[in-house]
Amino acid sequence: NITLPYVKFYVCCSKGTYIRKLAEDIGEKLGCGAHIVKIKRIGIGNFKLKDAIEIDEIEEIPVDL
């Protein structure tokens, strides 16, 4: 998604990938520079953002001790 001067893209990568460095490298290759304005991790392993709950919902979870 390109709405200059912003470019939005999704990256599927392995651990150890530095997304901020990737943006910097892309900007360098394009000759214009680049940096991250917003970054959001949508998953790691079996954990997905779509399955997350809000922090205030945690208080509603029954706990049997």
C-alpha angles and dihedrals in degrees: 000000000000123000102156129265084024129065121190119200141162124228128198106195146153125255114284094042112133107213094187089055090048090057090047091051092049091051090049092051090049090048094233106089125237143205138181117266096176132007127185127181108216097183149358121189109318093342115098129185090227088065095049123111129216117262093244090056090064090072089059094057110104114235122202110199 
